[in-house]
């Protein structure tokens, strides 16, 4: 009787052991889908990030091409700034009358420094080709020379003409005058109104002048007008033997 009872007890223990093992195996198997789901979620996030970066890329700005046109003009004594008084571009210059100095503020980098006139001689040249006048380069003419200037690539679309709030002329007789004290500092056309004599300023090489001026020109030395003379604050203007009128032209 005891033998049968022992066998029955062993059989029951074995059955319970197999039952316990059977319930553990499905639990391990059920964890696998959770791992697969996490991997897919990570891939989706990475793809979304790449798409956002691509969408936010800014388009490059397109700059308008400068206008290239034919331009020509006749210039006499004075200062002329590219982009204000004439378009920037590459110019051919021809003297049509008189004689005088012609220079540009870029004389060592595509500019010039010449005595020009017509007819040409050992001292003067009648023409100069390929003068490069980029924006803000200043071309200066002295004496009674008149130049015909021509450019085929003139940037006419970017010219900003001078403007002036008050164009009331100022009359000056012989004497010494200081800009900012005796007359407003600024840019002027200097026009001879009587006699014949010298008109000069202390900023000769910085937009000023030193010319023989009078109402009777055409003698090879005397001019009747000088354009765009620059008289910043504190400039001394000296007038001898003549009188002049300063006509404001603005910046």
C-alpha positions as CSV (number, residue, x, y, z in Angstrom):
1,X,0.0,0.0,0.0
2,X,2.8,2.4,0.9
3,X,4.5,1.6,-2.4
4,X,1.4,2.5,-4.5
5,X,1.1,5.8,-2.5
6,X,4.8,6.7,-3.2
7,X,4.4,6.1,-7.0
8,X,1.3,8.3,-7.1
9,X,3.1,11.1,-5.3
10,X,6.0,11.0,-7.7
11,X,3.6,11.1,-10.7
12,X,1.8,14.1,-9.3
13,X,5.1,16.0,-8.7
14,X,6.2,15.3,-12.3
15,X,2.9,16.5,-13.7
16,X,3.1,19.8,-11.7
17,X,6.7,20.4,-12.9
18,X,5.7,20.0,-16.6
19,X,2.8,22.3,-16.0
20,X,5.0,25.0,-14.5
21,X,7.5,24.8,-17.4
22,X,4.7,25.0,-20.0
23,X,3.4,28.3,-18.6
24,X,6.8,30.0,-18.6
25,X,7.6,29.4,-22.3
26,X,4.8,31.6,-23.8
27,X,5.8,34.5,-21.6
28,X,9.2,34.7,-23.2
29,X,7.8,34.3,-26.7
30,X,5.3,37.3,-26.1
31,X,8.2,39.7,-25.5
32,X,9.6,39.5,-29.1
33,X,6.9,41.5,-30.9
34,X,7.5,44.5,-28.4
35,X,11.2,44.6,-29.5
36,X,10.3,44.6,-33.2
37,X,7.8,47.5,-32.7
38,X,10.4,49.7,-31.0
39,X,12.8,49.3,-34.0
40,X,10.1,50.4,-36.5
41,X,9.3,53.4,-34.4
42,X,13.0,54.5,-34.4
43,X,13.2,54.2,-38.2
44,X,10.1,56.4,-38.6
45,X,11.5,59.1,-36.4
46,X,14.7,59.2,-38.4
47,X,12.9,59.5,-41.7
48,X,10.7,62.4,-40.4
49,X,13.8,64.4,-39.2
50,X,15.5,64.1,-42.7
51,X,12.4,65.3,-44.4
52,X,12.1,68.3,-42.2
53,X,15.7,69.3,-42.8
54,X,15.3,69.1,-46.5
55,X,12.1,71.2,-46.5
56,X,13.7,74.0,-44.5
57,X,16.6,74.6,-46.9
58,X,16.4,78.3,-48.0
59,X,16.4,79.1,-51.7
60,X,19.4,81.3,-52.8
61,X,18.6,84.9,-53.6
62,X,18.8,86.0,-57.3
63,X,20.6,89.3,-57.9
64,X,19.4,91.5,-60.7
65,X,21.9,91.9,-63.5
66,X,23.1,95.5,-64.0
67,X,21.7,97.4,-67.0
68,X,24.2,97.6,-69.9
69,X,23.5,100.3,-72.4
70,X,25.1,102.8,-74.7
71,X,25.8,106.2,-73.1
72,X,27.6,109.3,-74.3
73,X,28.1,112.9,-73.0
74,X,30.3,116.0,-73.3
75,X,32.2,117.0,-70.2
76,X,34.0,120.2,-69.4
77,X,36.0,121.3,-66.3
78,X,34.8,119.8,-63.1
79,X,34.4,116.6,-61.0
80,X,32.2,113.7,-62.1
81,X,31.4,110.7,-59.9
82,X,30.5,107.4,-61.5
83,X,27.0,106.3,-60.4
84,X,25.9,110.0,-59.8
85,X,27.0,112.3,-62.6
86,X,27.5,109.6,-65.2
87,X,26.9,105.8,-65.2
88,X,29.6,103.4,-64.2
89,X,31.2,101.6,-67.2
90,X,34.2,101.4,-69.5
91,X,34.7,104.6,-71.5
92,X,36.5,105.9,-74.5
93,X,37.4,109.6,-74.2
94,X,38.0,112.0,-77.1
95,X,39.1,115.7,-76.7
96,X,36.9,117.9,-78.9
97,X,38.3,121.3,-78.0
98,X,40.6,123.0,-75.6
99,X,43.3,121.5,-73.5
100,X,43.7,120.5,-69.8
101,X,44.5,117.8,-67.3
102,X,42.3,114.7,-67.0
103,X,42.6,112.3,-64.2
104,X,40.6,109.7,-62.2
105,X,40.8,108.6,-58.6
106,X,41.7,105.1,-59.8
107,X,44.6,106.3,-61.9
108,X,46.8,103.3,-60.9
109,X,44.1,100.7,-61.4
110,X,42.5,101.1,-64.8
111,X,42.2,104.9,-64.6
112,X,44.2,107.7,-66.2
113,X,46.3,110.8,-65.5
114,X,46.8,112.7,-68.8
115,X,47.0,116.1,-70.4
116,X,44.4,116.0,-73.1
117,X,43.5,118.3,-76.0
118,X,43.1,118.8,-79.7
119,X,45.0,118.9,-81.9
120,X,47.4,116.5,-80.0
121,X,51.1,117.5,-79.7
122,X,54.2,116.4,-77.8
123,X,52.5,117.4,-74.5
124,X,48.9,116.3,-75.1
125,X,46.9,113.3,-76.2
126,X,43.7,113.5,-78.1
127,X,42.0,110.3,-77.0
128,X,42.1,107.7,-74.3
129,X,40.4,104.3,-74.5
130,X,39.3,101.7,-71.9
131,X,38.9,104.0,-68.9
132,X,37.2,102.0,-66.1
133,X,34.8,104.0,-64.0
134,X,33.4,101.8,-61.4
135,X,30.8,103.1,-58.9
136,X,32.1,106.1,-56.8
137,X,35.2,106.6,-59.0
138,X,35.8,110.3,-59.6
139,X,36.8,111.7,-63.0
140,X,38.3,115.2,-62.9
141,X,38.8,117.7,-65.8
142,X,40.8,120.9,-65.5
143,X,41.5,123.7,-68.0
144,X,39.3,124.4,-71.0
145,X,39.3,120.9,-72.4
146,X,36.0,119.4,-73.5
147,X,35.8,115.6,-73.7
148,X,33.3,113.5,-75.5
149,X,32.9,110.3,-73.5
150,X,31.3,107.1,-74.8
151,X,30.5,103.7,-73.0
152,X,28.8,100.7,-74.5
153,X,28.4,98.9,-71.1
154,X,27.1,101.8,-69.1
155,X,25.1,100.8,-66.0
156,X,22.4,103.4,-66.5
157,X,19.9,101.7,-64.2
158,X,21.8,102.4,-61.0
159,X,22.5,106.1,-61.5
160,X,21.4,108.2,-58.5
161,X,21.3,111.9,-59.5
162,X,22.3,114.6,-57.2
163,X,19.6,116.3,-55.1
164,X,19.6,119.6,-53.4
165,X,17.1,121.1,-50.9
166,X,18.0,124.7,-51.5
167,X,19.5,125.8,-54.8
168,X,19.8,129.5,-54.0
169,X,23.0,130.9,-55.6
170,X,25.6,132.6,-53.6
171,X,27.6,135.6,-55.1
172,X,31.2,136.2,-54.0
173,X,33.6,138.9,-55.0
174,X,37.4,138.8,-54.7
175,X,38.5,137.6,-51.3
176,X,39.1,134.6,-49.0
177,X,36.1,132.6,-47.8
178,X,35.7,129.6,-45.4
179,X,33.0,127.0,-46.1
180,X,30.7,126.5,-43.1
181,X,31.4,130.1,-41.9
182,X,31.0,132.5,-44.9
183,X,28.9,130.1,-47.0
184,X,27.4,126.7,-46.4
185,X,29.7,123.7,-46.9
186,X,28.6,121.5,-49.8
187,X,29.0,120.9,-53.6
188,X,28.7,123.7,-56.1
189,X,29.0,124.7,-59.7
190,X,31.3,127.7,-59.7
191,X,30.3,130.2,-62.4
192,X,32.4,133.3,-63.3
193,X,30.4,136.5,-63.2
194,X,32.9,139.2,-63.9
195,X,36.5,140.0,-64.8
196,X,39.2,137.4,-65.2
197,X,41.4,135.9,-62.4
198,X,42.3,132.9,-60.3
199,X,39.8,130.8,-58.3
200,X,41.3,128.1,-56.0
201,X,40.5,126.1,-52.9
202,X,42.6,124.6,-50.1
203,X,41.4,121.1,-51.0
204,X,42.7,121.2,-54.6
205,X,43.5,117.5,-54.7
206,X,40.3,116.4,-52.9
207,X,37.5,117.7,-55.1
208,X,38.5,121.4,-55.1
209,X,39.9,123.6,-57.9
210,X,42.6,125.9,-59.1
211,X,41.5,127.6,-62.3
212,X,41.7,130.8,-64.3
213,X,38.1,131.9,-64.5
214,X,36.3,134.8,-66.3
215,X,33.3,135.6,-68.3
216,X,35.3,135.6,-71.6
217,X,36.6,132.1,-72.3
218,X,38.1,130.4,-75.4
219,X,41.5,131.9,-74.9
220,X,43.1,128.6,-74.1
221,X,43.4,129.3,-70.4
222,X,40.2,130.8,-69.0
223,X,37.1,128.9,-68.2
224,X,33.6,130.2,-67.4
225,X,32.4,127.4,-65.2
226,X,33.7,124.6,-63.0
227,X,31.2,121.8,-62.2
228,X,30.7,119.9,-58.9
229,X,33.4,121.6,-56.9
230,X,33.5,120.1,-53.3
231,X,33.8,122.4,-50.4
232,X,33.5,120.4,-47.1
233,X,33.5,122.2,-43.8
234,X,36.5,124.4,-43.2
235,X,37.6,124.7,-46.8
236,X,39.2,128.0,-47.8
237,X,38.0,129.4,-51.2
238,X,40.2,132.2,-52.6
239,X,39.1,134.5,-55.4
240,X,41.4,137.0,-57.1
241,X,40.6,139.4,-60.0
242,X,37.1,138.1,-60.7
243,X,33.8,137.3,-59.0
244,X,31.9,134.1,-59.0
245,X,28.5,132.6,-58.2
246,X,28.2,129.4,-56.3
247,X,25.2,127.3,-57.4
248,X,24.4,124.4,-55.0
249,X,24.2,121.0,-56.7
250,X,23.8,118.6,-53.7
251,X,25.4,115.3,-52.9
